[in-house]
Amino acid sequence: GNLGLVQVKVEPETTFRFTPAGPQIKAGGLVITESTDMGVVGKLTALNNTELYLLLTDADVLAGAKQNRVLNKSVLLAPMSKTILDVSCVERGRWQYAGKTFSAPVNIADPDLRREKAASIARRKTKPHEHEDTQGRVWSHVRMKMDAMNFENATESYSALLNYSTDRIKNDFPPCDPENESNCLAVVMGSKVVSADIFGTAEAYRHYFPMLRDSAFRMASSGKEHKSPDMHEAYYRVLETLDAFEAATRHSEDTYAGAGRFMIAENDQLVGFELTANDEIIHSVLFTK
């Protein structure tokens, strides 16, 4: 109804070999724990015990340990490495262990929460003299979403909210599968491009596609009414927005702890980031303002 999904092939595909981290979390090759026994809200530890470069994205919601978290930015984990992850809490009412490790993401954060995080991180970089509380933004957004859906949970678990909202409307989801060779998914509401995720490989795109699709469906089902996007206009808007993203000013992120290079991108129209390795795209995402 009010949603359009546009799949695009962004060239060139990267020759740098990496793989999504989720399957390795399930297999035990990647272990994510609290950064200390006592825990630190904004930090987790990722132990990559594989010979692979692994991708975690800003959309990934990690459940377990002392409280559930969401990645603040995408990160590339080097083989046989230990990396400190920059995260926000998405379960304000729990601070006790529910197991020592975190499970692989099942549902990912919706585009509107991801936009809040990206805008906050960009503001911290471009206006360091102004206090910017990313965690506060995340908590406020989760509470607002729960109130909007009349959903209550004892620990204010965003994961529980995602499960609830997905189960409630999943039978209404229309068929939608990843297109061969595509590696970019853009979300359009009415005549506006909401977000676009670009992956360096079609393999990574296929892994994240079902979760990105469902997060867009959840947002559309609870969002403001818009007219149905015209197919041709939606595609034109996406290409126009991707061009604007490519031309946006980049700022390096000095606190990024993973492999590769992380750059914040922003202009008057959008905010996002670009994660690269050897100058090739691993994961890029944009959100319009």
LINBEL-V670998 format. One record per run of one state. SS is the DSSP state (2 for helix, 1 for strand, 0 for the rest). FROM is the first residue (numbers start at 1). TO is the last residue. Records with the same first field share a line. If there is no record, write none. Layout:
# LINBEL-V670998
SS->FROM-TO, FROM-TO
This chain:
# LINBEL-V670998
0->1-2, 9-18, 21-21, 28-29, 35-39, 41-42, 49-53, 57-59, 65-68, 72-74, 78-80, 90-90, 92-100, 104-107, 109-110, 127-133, 149-156, 173-183, 190-191, 200-201, 223-230, 248-248, 253-258, 260-260, 267-269, 278-279, 289-289
1->3-8, 19-20, 30-34, 40-40, 43-48, 54-56, 60-64, 69-71, 75-77, 81-89, 91-91, 101-103, 108-108, 157-157, 184-189, 192-199, 249-252, 259-259, 261-266, 270-277, 280-288
2->22-27, 111-126, 134-148, 158-172, 202-222, 231-247
